[in-house]
Amino acid sequence: MALKIITKRCKGCGICAALCPKKVLAVNEVEKVEAVNEKECIKCGQCEQHCPDYAIFVEK
């Protein structure tokens, strides 16, 4: 697993999903981010760098 998402911290702003070049992330129906296609993750770190709530981390 390349991504660690702390759902308690996530407010569902969607910044990480919008910046993901491979569209790995999406905001679900309860307004929390989830990995919908994690196998496509290239571990670029854009989600981690721009998350205002420190709710997502890329494990390298």
C-alpha positions, 0 to 999 in steps of 0.5 A, spaced: 500 500 500 503 506 497 498 511 500 496 512 508 489 516 509 487 518 515 480 519 514 479 522 521 483 528 519 480 528 512 475 534 511 473 532 504 476 538 500 478 534 494 485 538 493 489 531 493 484 528 488 484 534 483 492 534 483 493 527 482 496 526 475 493 519 475 486 520 478 488 515 484 484 519 489 476 521 489 472 524 494 466 519 496 459 520 498 461 521 506 466 527 503 472 523 505 478 522 500 479 514 498 484 511 493 479 508 488 485 506 483 491 505 488 495 501 483 496 507 478 499 511 484 506 513 481 508 516 488 509 523 486 507 526 493 502 531 490 497 529 495 501 529 501 504 536 499 498 539 498 493 536 504 491 542 508 489 537 514 495 532 513 491 526 512 494 523 507 501 520 506 505 517 501 509 511 503 516 510 499 
